[in-house]
Amino acid sequence: MRGNDPETGEFLGPSRSEQRREALDIRSLGEKLVALAPAHLARLPIPEDLLEHIHDTQRITSHIAHKRQLQFLAKQMRRESDETLDAIRDAMEVGGDAAKRETAILHKVEGWRLRLLEEGDSALADLLTEFPAADRQRLRQLLRNAGEEKAKNKPPHAFRELFRELRELLVQAEVDDEDDADDETP
């Protein structure tokens, strides 16, 4: 039902042009998703059923068949909620909120790693105070091994593993904080 509401004079629905613009926007998002590498796709908040359609589209190489499959992908994407599509767009943006949070976490992790390597036990005590869920023994072992690697000029295996461990700890803490914030909102 299109047109104007007889009582208020407001439009009852989006115009055909607006619907077409939205459809083309979703199709261009689909094209961008199909162009991404599987590792990058795995990091995006894409529903499983939609991910299967993206992989199907990536596998098809024939021009016309690929174009037809891309149209089908866009149709499936239009069935998703606006929140889901906005979350995907935000995660894909270099300057988006998700990218900014990721960068902030990486800076924090690097800061903690350097502080742990320079200060040792005092920095570890501070880390454990701030993140009580941290595995003290594992962190001590990684610190000791990273120091030995540096002293012996070995490849930085433990140094990198320490980074991964700290990143996992900080990401988990952020997820827990978000869950707590969601529980508090009425």
Sequence and secondary structure as in RCSB ss.txt:
>XXXX:A:sequence
MRGNDPETGEFLGPSRSEQRREALDIRSLGEKLVALAPAHLARLPIPEDLLEHIHDTQRITSHIAHKRQLQFLAK
QMRRESDETLDAIRDAMEVGGDAAKRETAILHKVEGWRLRLLEEGDSALADLLTEFPAADRQRLRQLLRNAGEEK
AKNKPPHAFRELFRELRELLVQAEVDDEDDADDETP
>XXXX:A:secstr
  SB TTT  BSS  HHHHHHHHHHHHHHHHHHHHS HHHHHHS   HHHHHHHHHHHH  SHHHHHHHHHHHHH
HHHTS HHHHHHHHHHH TTSHHHHHHHHHHHHHHHHHHHHHHHTHHHHHHHHHH TTS HHHHHHHHHHHHHHH
HTT   HHHHHHHHHHHHHHHHHHHHHHHHHHHH  
